């Protein structure tokens, strides 16, 4: 159950961080205004809290693993929201990152 909880928290963190950054991007680069930017700031703040609910107590491990989630999630967001078409190297890179997440977070350890 803690692996499932961890995966859900990583997905929520990705939604908050990538969504927040996208809102700021839209507000500034696409001239949608301060409300979009403010929404992005709130979402980025929420991201900071989501990570604290991870079952693993090690900050460095959580953030390192989340980096892989962020890479893959950013490509997925781009595909779904901005109709970005990743090439095979994008997909290979994201797969490598996700494999890194599995190793960092879920490999058996002697504790």
N, C-alpha and C positions, 0 to 999 in steps of 0.2 A: 504493500500500500504506500510506503514512503517513496518508492520510485514513481508511482503514478502521481502522487502529490507533487513531487519534484518536477516532473515533466509538465504538469498543468501550470505550476508556478513559472517555469521558464516560458511557456507560451503566453501567459498573462504579462510577464515582463516584456517580452518581445512586442506584444500588441501595444503596451503603454509607451515603450521607448521609440519604436519605429513610428507608431502613430503620432506621437508627440513631435518627433523630428519632422515628419511629413506635414503636420499642421503648421509648424513654424516655416517650413519651406514654402508652403502654399501662401501663408500670410505675407511673407517677405518677397520671395522671388516671383510669385504669381500675382502679387498685389491684391490679395484678398482681405487684408486689413488686420487690425490689432486684435479683434476677437479670435481670429484663427490662431494668431501668435499666442494669445493668452491661453487658449485651449491647449496648445502644444506645451506650454510651460507647466500647466496643471498635470497633463499626462506624463511629462518627464519626471515631475515630482512623485507621481504615483509609482512610476517604475522604480524609483529609489527605495520605496518601502516594500514593494513586492519581493525583492530579493531577500529581505530579512526574514521571510517566512520559510525559506528553504530548510529542509531537515538537517543538512550538513552544516556544522558550525563554522566552517573555514571560509572566511571572506574571499581570500585569494582563489581558492578552488571554485567557488560559486561564480565569481566574476570571470575567471578564465574559461570555464565551461560555457558561461552565458555568451561569451564572444562567438563561439561556434553557432549558437542558436541565433544570435544577431545576424551573422553572415547569411545563413540560410533563410532566415525570416525576412531579411531585407530584400533578397531576390524574390521571394514569394510575394511580398507586399508589392513590389514593382510589377510583377506579373499580373496580380489581381486588380490593383488599383490604377496603375499607370500604363498597363498593357505593354510592359517591357518584355522583350523576347530574349531570354538568356541564351548564350551559346553553350556549346558543350564544355568549354573551359569554365564557365560560370558554374555549371552543374557539377562538374568534377570537383571544383574547389569547394563548393558547398557540401558535397558528400564527404570530402576529407575533413572538413570542419565538424560535421555531425559525428563522424567516427571519433574525432578527438573528444567531443562531449561525452560520448559513451565511455571512452577510456578514463577520462578525468573523473567523471561523476559516479560511474556505476561498476567499475572494475572491482573485483573482490579485494579487500584489504585486510591485513592483519592488524586489528586495533587493540 
